[in-house]
Amino acid sequence: MAGEALAMPPARSAAPPRRPSTLGAAALRVRWDRVGRVALLGLLVLVVGLYIGPARSYLSTQRESNERHAQLDRLQREHDQLLREENHLRDPRTLQAEARRLGMVRPGEIPYTVQGLPRN
């Protein structure tokens, strides 16, 4: 009997115990890997959805900024042109030529009118 007490229990098979293969038992099992994937997909959709509003706002702000820069460039060119025109009009030779074109004479000058010239 002493040898029987040290005997090892009978070896179990490596296969898991069989479950009943009924349709109801298979339908009740939860596939946690699928649940996890669906949850991650839902989370991804939510995060992308949260980025849509700020992304649209950023794009409209960028577009408005580009329009404002274009307007600033146009106004800067117009300003430069007006400064050149102002400098040109302040030139004494330009003032004198413009006054002569309007028929003005300097004090002490005698104006002459030439008539009867042929037209070219």
ROBASE-473886 format. One record per residue: x, y, z of N, C-alpha, C in turn. Coordinates in nm, 4 decimals. Layout:
      n_xx      n_yy      n_zz     ca_xx     ca_yy     ca_zz      c_xx      c_yy      c_zz
         X         Y         Z         X         Y         Z         X         Y         Z
...
END
This chain:
      n_xx      n_yy      n_zz     ca_xx     ca_yy     ca_zz      c_xx      c_yy      c_zz
    0.0789   -0.1166    0.0000    0.0000    0.0000    0.0000    0.0841    0.1243    0.0000
    0.2045    0.1064    0.0466    0.2914    0.2220    0.0493    0.3233    0.2679   -0.0919
    0.3363    0.1792   -0.1843    0.3665    0.2154   -0.3219    0.2476    0.2760   -0.3910
    0.1321    0.2399   -0.3464    0.0123    0.2937   -0.4088   -0.0107    0.4382   -0.3663
    0.0325    0.4766   -0.2490    0.0112    0.6126   -0.2023    0.0960    0.7109   -0.2814
    0.2115    0.6654   -0.3281    0.2984    0.7559   -0.4034    0.2665    0.7561   -0.5524
    0.1741    0.6819   -0.5910    0.1428    0.6733   -0.7330    0.0821    0.8054   -0.7808
    0.1134    0.8421   -0.9006    0.0663    0.9667   -0.9609   -0.0784    0.9512   -1.0063
   -0.1510    1.0568   -0.9973   -0.2882    1.0484   -1.0442   -0.2890    1.0247   -1.1954
   -0.3934    0.9701   -1.2449   -0.3979    0.9440   -1.3880   -0.3865    1.0746   -1.4662
   -0.3128    1.0755   -1.5777   -0.2889    1.1953   -1.6611   -0.4169    1.2390   -1.7293
   -0.4363    1.3707   -1.7298   -0.5545    1.4255   -1.7965   -0.5182    1.4574   -1.9410
   -0.6164    1.4593   -2.0219   -0.5903    1.4912   -2.1630   -0.5738    1.6428   -2.1765
   -0.4994    1.6855   -2.2766   -0.4711    1.8270   -2.2970   -0.5903    1.9016   -2.3567
   -0.6862    1.8323   -2.4098   -0.8010    1.8981   -2.4718   -0.8921    1.9557   -2.3650
   -0.9485    2.0762   -2.3878   -1.0405    2.1350   -2.2907   -1.1680    2.0534   -2.2861
   -1.2383    2.0660   -2.1787   -1.3625    1.9904   -2.1686   -1.4599    2.0350   -2.2765
   -1.5370    1.9450   -2.3253   -1.6305    1.9740   -2.4330   -1.7507    2.0503   -2.3786
   -1.7918    2.1473   -2.4541   -1.9119    2.2214   -2.4183   -2.0257    2.1728   -2.5058
   -2.1434    2.1941   -2.4624   -2.2548    2.1514   -2.5469   -2.2560    2.2347   -2.6739
   -2.2717    2.1718   -2.7851   -2.2671    2.2420   -2.9135   -2.4070    2.2761   -2.9606
   -2.4754    2.3498   -2.8806   -2.6089    2.3930   -2.9202   -2.6001    2.5353   -2.9721
   -2.6930    2.5708   -3.0560   -2.6932    2.7043   -3.1167   -2.7111    2.8122   -3.0121
   -2.7888    2.7876   -2.9109   -2.8129    2.8873   -2.8072   -2.6885    2.9193   -2.7286
   -2.6061    2.8202   -2.6974   -2.4846    2.8444   -2.6206   -2.3836    2.9228   -2.7036
   -2.3750    2.8954   -2.8335   -2.2807    2.9676   -2.9198   -2.3244    3.1120   -2.9375
   -2.4533    3.1359   -2.9422   -2.5035    3.2717   -2.9609   -2.4832    3.3555   -2.8362
   -2.4761    3.2943   -2.7188   -2.4604    3.3697   -2.5962   -2.3166    3.4067   -2.5660
   -2.2217    3.3456   -2.6337   -2.0810    3.3793   -2.6086   -2.0502    3.5197   -2.6598
   -1.9749    3.5949   -2.5850   -1.9356    3.7308   -2.6245   -1.7957    3.7244   -2.6836
   -1.7815    3.7803   -2.8023   -1.6502    3.7850   -2.8668   -1.5858    3.9177   -2.8275
   -1.5086    3.9171   -2.7206   -1.4502    4.0396   -2.6662   -1.3524    4.1034   -2.7628
   -1.2868    4.0275   -2.8484   -1.1957    4.0876   -2.9453   -1.2736    4.1724   -3.0448
   -1.3903    4.1265   -3.0857   -1.4728    4.2056   -3.1778   -1.5310    4.3280   -3.1083
   -1.5729    4.3090   -2.9849   -1.6268    4.4227   -2.9091   -1.5190    4.5300   -2.8945
   -1.3968    4.4878   -2.8665   -1.2863    4.5835   -2.8525   -1.2582    4.6558   -2.9830
   -1.2603    4.5836   -3.0953   -1.2362    4.6479   -3.2250   -1.3454    4.7478   -3.2585
   -1.4690    4.7105   -3.2331   -1.5809    4.8024   -3.2611   -1.5709    4.9259   -3.1720
   -1.5342    4.9057   -3.0455   -1.5199    5.0196   -2.9543   -1.4071    5.1117   -3.0013
   -1.2955    5.0548   -3.0446   -1.1850    5.1374   -3.0949   -1.2238    5.2104   -3.2222
   -1.2990    5.1442   -3.3099   -1.3452    5.2095   -3.4320   -1.4389    5.3247   -3.3982
   -1.5282    5.3033   -3.3023   -1.6172    5.4115   -3.2589   -1.5401    5.5277   -3.1998
   -1.4389    5.4971   -3.1224   -1.3554    5.6024   -3.0636   -1.2812    5.6799   -3.1725
   -1.2326    5.6094   -3.2727   -1.1641    5.6759   -3.3832   -1.2585    5.7701   -3.4578
   -1.3809    5.7239   -3.4836   -1.4803    5.8090   -3.5514   -1.5100    5.9312   -3.4656
   -1.5220    5.9143   -3.3364   -1.5485    6.0267   -3.2465   -1.4344    6.1284   -3.2493
   -1.3106    6.0804   -3.2431   -1.1950    6.1714   -3.2434   -1.1871    6.2467   -3.3767
   -1.2092    6.1758   -3.4869   -1.2079    6.2432   -3.6179   -1.3203    6.3461   -3.6238
   -1.4358    6.3110   -3.5713   -1.5476    6.4051   -3.5683   -1.5167    6.5297   -3.4873
   -1.4429    6.5128   -3.3788   -1.4070    6.6285   -3.2971   -1.3067    6.7198   -3.3669
   -1.2300    6.6663   -3.4616   -1.1320    6.7474   -3.5331   -1.1925    6.8207   -3.6523
   -1.3112    6.7833   -3.6959   -1.3692    6.8438   -3.8166   -1.3974    6.9918   -3.7965
   -1.4600    7.0291   -3.6863   -1.4940    7.1703   -3.6614   -1.3717    7.2606   -3.6570
   -1.2719    7.2290   -3.5739   -1.1522    7.3136   -3.5716   -1.0766    7.3149   -3.7045
   -1.0782    7.2043   -3.7771   -1.0088    7.2012   -3.9064   -1.0783    7.2944   -4.0047
   -1.2112    7.2941   -4.0061   -1.2837    7.3852   -4.0957   -1.2568    7.5301   -4.0562
   -1.2564    7.5566   -3.9271   -1.2292    7.6921   -3.8792   -1.0881    7.7360   -3.9193
   -0.9915    7.6461   -3.9052   -0.8532    7.6772   -3.9428   -0.8437    7.7085   -4.0915
   -0.9099    7.6277   -4.1747   -0.9030    7.6496   -4.3193   -0.9687    7.7813   -4.3591
   -1.0819    7.8147   -4.2977   -1.1457    7.9419   -4.3321   -1.0615    8.0594   -4.2842
   -0.9985    8.0459   -4.1689   -0.9099    8.1515   -4.1190   -0.7887    8.1671   -4.2100
   -0.7348    8.0552   -4.2574   -0.6205    8.0603   -4.3492   -0.6601    8.1287   -4.4794
   -0.7789    8.0955   -4.5317   -0.8264    8.1565   -4.6561   -0.8455    8.3074   -4.6368
   -0.9054    8.3474   -4.5251   -0.9256    8.4898   -4.4966   -0.7916    8.5617   -4.4819
   -0.6960    8.4959   -4.4178   -0.5632    8.5557   -4.4023   -0.4975    8.5773   -4.5381
   -0.5104    8.4804   -4.6281   -0.4532    8.4957   -4.7622   -0.5192    8.6102   -4.8374
   -0.6518    8.6245   -4.8226   -0.7220    8.7353   -4.8877   -0.6751    8.8692   -4.8308
   -0.6578    8.8746   -4.7003   -0.6128    9.0001   -4.6385   -0.4702    9.0358   -4.6822
   -0.3839    8.9338   -4.6955   -0.2480    8.9614   -4.7416   -0.2489    9.0117   -4.8855
   -0.3352    8.9551   -4.9699   -0.3460    9.0015   -5.1084   -0.3962    9.1456   -5.1104
   -0.4945    9.1768   -5.0272   -0.5461    9.3132   -5.0197   -0.4369    9.4085   -4.9698
   -0.3603    9.3654   -4.8714   -0.2507    9.4483   -4.8202   -0.1469    9.4752   -4.9286
   -0.1148    9.3737   -5.0083   -0.0192    9.3935   -5.1176   -0.0718    9.4938   -5.2196
   -0.2019    9.4827   -5.2557   -0.2608    9.5779   -5.3510   -0.2556    9.7202   -5.2953
   -0.2919    9.7359   -5.1687   -0.2916    9.8695   -5.1088   -0.1497    9.9253   -5.0970
   -0.0528    9.8383   -5.0712    0.0861    9.8838   -5.0621    0.1347    9.9328   -5.1981
    0.0992    9.8593   -5.3055    0.1378    9.9045   -5.4397    0.0708   10.0369   -5.4746
   -0.0581   10.0509   -5.4387   -0.1293   10.1763   -5.4651   -0.0660   10.2903   -5.3857
   -0.0278   10.2644   -5.2622    0.0366   10.3665   -5.1788    0.1701   10.4104   -5.2413
    0.2484   10.3155   -5.2864    0.3764   10.3490   -5.3503    0.3545   10.4325   -5.4760
    0.2523   10.3965   -5.5542    0.2234   10.4730   -5.6756    0.1812   10.6156   -5.6400
    0.0984   10.6305   -5.5372    0.0554   10.7643   -5.4963    0.1716   10.8470   -5.4430
    0.2660   10.7837   -5.3725    0.3844   10.8574   -5.3261    0.4679   10.9055   -5.4439
    0.4848   10.8204   -5.5471    0.5599   10.8630   -5.6656    0.4899   10.9787   -5.7355
    0.3565   10.9709   -5.7450    0.2808   11.0783   -5.8093    0.2909   11.2079   -5.7288
    0.2868   11.1968   -5.5956    0.3007   11.3158   -5.5114    0.4377   11.3806   -5.5324
    0.5423   11.2985   -5.5331    0.6766   11.3539   -5.5554    0.6878   11.4189   -5.6930
    0.6240   11.3577   -5.7922    0.6271   11.4146   -5.9271    0.5538   11.5485   -5.9314
    0.4395   11.5578   -5.8621    0.3619   11.6821   -5.8640    0.4268   11.7926   -5.7804
    0.5099   11.7576   -5.6846    0.5791   11.8599   -5.6054    0.7012   11.9174   -5.6781
    0.7414   11.8557   -5.7855    0.8568   11.9033   -5.8627    0.8211   12.0387   -5.9246
    0.9066   12.1421   -5.9072    0.8759   12.2758   -5.9609    0.8566   12.2753   -6.1125
    0.9287   12.1912   -6.1847    0.9114   12.1878   -6.3309    0.7726   12.1356   -6.3674
    0.7244   12.0371   -6.2907    0.5908   11.9842   -6.3175    0.4850   12.0893   -6.2860
    0.5034   12.1610   -6.1746    0.4087   12.2671   -6.1389    0.4022   12.3742   -6.2478
    0.5176   12.4143   -6.2979    0.5213   12.5179   -6.4011    0.4567   12.4672   -6.5301
    0.4847   12.3449   -6.5706    0.4269   12.2912   -6.6932    0.2748   12.2782   -6.6801
    0.2279   12.2383   -6.5661    0.0833   12.2241   -6.5436    0.0165   12.3610   -6.5444
    0.0817   12.4619   -6.4846    0.0259   12.5974   -6.4837    0.0215   12.6533   -6.6260
    0.1238   12.6300   -6.7072    0.1248   12.6774   -6.8471    0.0138   12.6091   -6.9272
   -0.0067   12.4786   -6.8981   -0.1110   12.4068   -6.9711   -0.2482   12.4657   -6.9392
   -0.2650   12.5170   -6.8186   -0.3917   12.5782   -6.7789   -0.4032   12.7239   -6.8235
   -0.2986   12.7768   -6.8881   -0.3035   12.9133   -6.9399   -0.2559   13.0177   -6.8415
   -0.1864   12.9832   -6.7395   -0.1368   13.0797   -6.6414   -0.0036   13.1360   -6.6876
    0.0223   13.2619   -6.6450    0.1502   13.3272   -6.6749    0.2071   13.3819   -6.5456
    0.3378   13.4037   -6.5455    0.4027   13.4593   -6.4267    0.3784   13.6096   -6.4220
    0.3856   13.6640   -6.3024    0.3696   13.8108   -6.2948    0.4799   13.8788   -6.3770
    0.4395   13.9752   -6.4567    0.5344   14.0498   -6.5380    0.5474   13.9927   -6.6788
    0.4977   13.8719   -6.7061    0.5028   13.8149   -6.8403    0.3840   13.8661   -6.9216
    0.4073   13.8739   -7.0496    0.3002   13.9167   -7.1396    0.2519   13.7931   -7.2157
    0.1242   13.7601   -7.2027    0.0739   13.6430   -7.2748    0.0466   13.6777   -7.4216
    0.0801   13.5893   -7.5109    0.0537   13.6051   -7.6532   -0.0341   13.4901   -7.6984
   -0.1249   13.5217   -7.7887   -0.2093   13.4179   -7.8472   -0.1810   13.4157   -7.9954
   -0.1389   13.3003   -8.0447   -0.1098   13.2859   -8.1868   -0.2304   13.2201   -8.2513
   -0.2816   13.2830   -8.3563   -0.3989   13.2317   -8.4244   -0.3663   13.2066   -8.5712
   -0.4483   13.1233   -8.6314   -0.4349   13.1016   -8.7753   -0.3291   12.9989   -8.8122
   -0.2860   12.9177   -8.7203   -0.1893   12.8155   -8.7539   -0.2584   12.6981   -8.8231
   -0.1899   12.6369   -8.9211   -0.2520   12.5230   -8.9895   -0.2541   12.3996   -8.8965
   -0.3579   12.3209   -8.9136   -0.3658   12.1970   -8.8324   -0.2843   12.0902   -8.8980
   -0.2179   12.0108   -8.8221   -0.1345   11.9035   -8.8776   -0.2144   11.7806   -8.8965
END
